[in-house]
Amino acid sequence: MLKKILIMLLFVMVFGAAAWFGYLLITPKSETMATANTVTVAEAVTADFDTMHVYTSGDLAAACTAEDKVFCAIERTVKCTIEPTLDYCTKEFVPNFVFGKTDDVERPSEISFKLTKIKPIAGSDALSVYTESDCNAMWFGLCKGTVVYSLRPQGSNGGWRVENIYALEK
């Protein structure tokens, strides 16, 4: 009888230790990632969510002067969408399809946008930046309505790279 009690007690202890160890493995990682994303967003975002920013083909030469690196990444992508041959338009910072040429799709000569929401992507250092945008051409539907820019940190200087652009249907 004593042997059965010892075996059951040993079984419960092993099962309890395994459950406790599993809990410790899972819990700290998710808390750490959430904290890292919050810090990244808090440090990166100082943009004004109330201002509509307007860019036209005749006014694109100057690079971004804002201190907000997230805003500057979006501004660069917008300017490069209008004129991809600008000096600061490189594939290192802007999605490759921005440089594409097609006879079927007209490139816009004016784009406006207003930031509406910045959302960290869970489990990564990426951000989704939501904008209300408008332009004077269709350009694959990526400059009218709710346009989402997917960003990742770029380099050690705190800069950001726009990896992709999405449009949401209303």
Order of alpha helices (4+ residues) and beta strands (2+ residues): alpha-beta-alpha-beta-beta-beta-beta
